[in-house]
Amino acid sequence: MIVQVDHVSNAPRSGRPGISQEIVDLIIKIVTKNSTIRGWSYARIAQEVYDTEGVTPKEAPSASTIYRTLKKEGYNVYKRTIKPGLNAAQKKARYDWCKKYENWGLEEWKNVIFTDETSIQKGGVRGRRRVWRKPEEVHHMHVISRRWKGFSEFM
């Protein structure tokens, strides 16, 4: 049996057309605006796109379209990066320590024992805050949460 070209060629399909590149750019602009929006759900982002001036209801994407668009653009949902909040004196002390031992070799470091600590956070959400980011944006200022001493117990 011979396959006819008109049987396998792309024909117009029914259903809602895809979103324009301008809407994709608007979604990325909204998501990357600040650290608060990075933590929004895709349904909340869809509402923000809908509320944007110049976007007609016909052009406004659904929540699932926002999700697919962010995934296609390389964004995923990750836990926030937790970094210790340091003051100027602590930063200088850490820098001085690094400079002091920067030339140590493997044999010197084999004689050092590092102890491990864990913390229990009192009265707060730990690990449930998620953000939209690309894999390479792990240290972007909008996805980092500062951890300050005094709000947890160390063990």
Summary of the structure (lengths in Angstrom):
residues: 155
radius of gyration: 24.4
end to end distance: 74.3
largest distance: 80.2
contacts: 299
relative contact order: 0.15
helix: 38%
strand: 14%
